Structure formats: C-alpha cells, structure tokens
Amino acid sequence: MTATASAPEAGTDEPGSRGALSQLIQDANDRGLSYAKMSERAIDPESGVRLSKAYLQRLVANPPANAPSPAQMRALSNALRVSERRIKAAAAEQWLEYEATELAGYNDEVRIIVGHLAGMPESELRRWRAMIEADERARREND
C-alpha cells in the first residue's frame, strides 16, 4: 500500500510534495497541455461551471483548503481528459488522505472486508493474513 499524499505547503514545488489532484494537473501540464487549453476544456457538462486558468494554476501551486466541488471535478475531468472517478480518487487522496482502490469483479462483502482491513495497522494486517492463510490450508487439507 502506498502512502497518501498530503496537501503541499504554499509555494512548495518539490517533486512528490504535491497532493494527488495537484500532481495530476501538473503532469498534464508537463506533457504539454497548457493551463489556457485546460481552461478552455474545463467545463462541467451538467451545470456549465467553468474553471479559469488562474484556478487551475492555484490548484497546483497553492491548493485551497477545501476540495473542488462535484461540478468543478467534472470540469477537471473534461479538462484533463481523464475519468471523473480518477479525479475524485485524486481529490479524496489529497484532501481527505483517503486512497481509493478499485475492486472490480468483487461483491459488496469483499469490498467491505478489504476497506476494513485497509485501515488497520501493519501488525493487525499480519495477524488477519495469518488467520486467512491458516483457514485456506485447513480447507485444502480437508478436501
């Protein structure tokens, strides 16, 4: 499991010091997508909310205390041409210190168990892993 990114201090520009959403925007800029072009594309299709070039630059250089609104996140999705889910996951990581993990193909019970285990300290995870592995060995031996 990787460490969550925290919101950067104002003016920091060290690699890895940016929050996840800020870094997503910076990466797009580093690949040649200008803030002006991002701003042209940063329109929420549901509400018409638009994001300015200055707002996008501030998200990277000096992020606000609060995460963008859902409409702003949809606009960011359009601006960066990435899924809304990816924008929301990056925002959750940056502002809530929550790292979302996709568990496609599993039912709600598995998702709940994994979500519960994800918040445990390493010592507890080792204990649960040992119990699960012991159960699997016992099942194999009894078959």
N, C-alpha and C positions, 0 to 999 in steps of 0.2 A: 504494500500500500504506500502511496506517495504522500508526502507532507502537503498540507494545504497551503496555498499562497495567501498572504495577508495583504491588506491594503498598504501601499507604499507610503512612506513619509513624503510630504510635499517636497518636490524638487529632486527626489532621488531618481537616478537614471541608470542604476546598476543592473546588469543582466540578472534576471531571476528575482529582482526585488519588486517587480510589478505584480499586481493581482492578475488573476486568470483572464478576466474580461479585458482589462487594460492591455495585457500581453497579446491577446487575440487581435485587437485593433492595431497594435504596434507591428505585429507580424505581417498583417495585410499591408501596412504602410511600407515596411521593409521590402516587401515583394513588389513594390511599385505602384500600389493603389494610393493615390494622393488623398489627403483629407478633403479636398474640394470634390473629388469624384465620389468619395464615400458619402459626403453630404448630399450630393445630387441623388444618390440612390437610397438614402436613409429616410424612407417614407413608410409609415405603417399603413398597410392596405385597408385595415379595418376602420381606423379613426382619422387617417390623414395626417397624423402627427409627423412632423419633420424634425430632423436633427441638424443643427448648424455645424459648420466646420469647427467653430470655436468650442462647442460642446464636445465633439469627438476628440479634439486635441486635449481638452481638460480631462476627459475620461482616462487618458493615458498619462498625462503629466502630473495632474493633481486631482485624483478622483474625488467626487463628492462623498459625504458621509453615508449617503443612502444609495442603494442600488437603483438603476434605472427602472422606470415603471414598465408594466407589461407592454404598453404601446411603444415605448422607447426601445424595448428589447426586440419587438417585431421590426421596427425600423432598422435597428442594428443588424438583424438577420438579413434584411434586404441589402443593406449597405455592404456587408462583408460576403454576401452570397454563401452563407452557412445556415444550417438548420436553426430554427428557433430553439429547439432542445439544446443545442450546443451553446447558444448564447445564454440560456437560462442556467445551464450547468456551470458555465464560467462565472456568471454573476453570483450564483449560490456559493461557489468556492471563494470568490473574492470578498463578498460582504458578509457571508454567514459562516465562513470556514467549514463549509459542508461540501464534501466531494461526492458527486453523484456517480453511480456506477450502473451501467446498463446491464440488465439481466434478462435479455431477450430469450424467450423459449421456456421460461420457468413460470410456475404458478405463483399466486399471491403468498402461499405459505412459505415457499422458498425465499421469495423476496423479503418477507418479514424477518425470517431467520437470519438471512445474510445482513440485513440492515441492523439487526440487533447485535450481531457479532462484530460488525464493523466498528462499533463504538467502544468495544472492550479493550482493556489494556493487554499488552502482549502476553503477560503471564496467564491471563484468563483465556486468551485465544489458544495458547498451547494446551491448556487443560481440556478445552472443548474439542480440539483436534484429536487429542489422545483418546477421548471418550468415543468420538465418532469412528475413528480408525479401529478401536477395540470392538465396537459393535459390528463393523464390517467384517473383521477377522472371524468373529464368533459366528456370523451368518454363513460365511464361506465354509467354516469347519463343520457346521451342522447340515450343510446341503449334500 
